[in-house]
């Protein structure tokens, strides 16, 4: 699906249709975590802020502990 951004005040907005929100289990009150890999936007509905925080902390610990091994695997 290709979408265009819409002017919204001094910002730009992306309209997400209801069927997609339903698929994600999200609505107008659902917070989204917005990240990027430098090439794409990644929108993730946040259902439990503590769980998200715990996951990021575990990911950071794993990346720190196994940085060398992960770099070797990426080659």
C-alpha positions as CSV (number, residue, x, y, z in Angstrom):
1,X,0.0,0.0,0.0
2,X,1.4,3.4,-1.0
3,X,0.4,6.4,1.1
4,X,1.1,10.1,0.9
5,X,1.7,12.4,3.8
6,X,-0.9,15.1,4.4
7,X,-0.1,18.6,5.7
8,X,-1.3,19.0,9.3
9,X,-0.5,22.5,10.6
10,X,3.3,22.8,10.6
11,X,3.7,19.0,10.5
12,X,2.9,16.1,8.2
13,X,0.5,13.3,9.0
14,X,0.0,9.8,7.8
15,X,-3.6,8.5,7.8
16,X,-3.9,4.8,8.8
17,X,-7.2,3.2,7.8
18,X,-9.4,1.4,10.3
19,X,-8.8,-2.1,8.9
20,X,-5.1,-1.8,9.5
21,X,-5.6,-0.4,13.0
22,X,-8.0,-3.3,13.7
23,X,-5.3,-5.7,12.5
24,X,-2.8,-4.2,14.9
25,X,-5.3,-4.0,17.8
26,X,-4.9,-0.3,17.9
27,X,-7.2,2.7,18.0
28,X,-7.0,6.5,18.3
29,X,-5.8,6.2,21.9
30,X,-3.0,3.7,21.3
31,X,0.5,5.1,21.6
32,X,3.0,4.1,18.9
33,X,6.7,3.8,19.2
34,X,8.3,5.4,16.1
35,X,11.8,4.2,15.1
36,X,13.8,4.2,12.0
37,X,16.6,2.1,10.5
38,X,17.8,5.1,8.5
39,X,15.7,4.1,5.4
40,X,12.3,3.2,6.7
41,X,9.9,4.3,9.5
42,X,8.8,1.6,11.8
43,X,5.5,2.2,13.8
44,X,4.9,-0.2,16.6
45,X,1.8,0.0,18.8
46,X,2.8,0.1,22.5
47,X,0.5,-2.1,24.5
48,X,2.5,-2.3,27.7
49,X,5.1,0.5,28.3
50,X,6.9,-1.6,31.0
51,X,7.2,-4.6,28.7
52,X,8.6,-2.4,25.9
53,X,11.1,-0.9,28.4
54,X,12.1,-4.4,29.6
55,X,12.6,-5.6,26.1
56,X,14.7,-2.7,25.1
57,X,16.9,-3.1,28.2
58,X,17.3,-6.8,27.4
59,X,18.2,-6.0,23.8
60,X,20.8,-3.4,24.9
61,X,22.3,-6.0,27.3
62,X,22.5,-8.6,24.6
63,X,24.0,-6.2,22.1
64,X,26.6,-5.1,24.6
65,X,27.5,-8.6,25.8
66,X,27.6,-10.2,22.3
67,X,28.7,-7.2,20.1
68,X,31.8,-9.0,18.8
69,X,30.0,-12.2,18.0
70,X,27.1,-10.3,16.3
71,X,29.6,-8.4,14.1
72,X,31.3,-11.7,13.1
73,X,27.9,-13.2,12.2
74,X,27.0,-10.2,10.1
75,X,30.1,-10.7,7.9
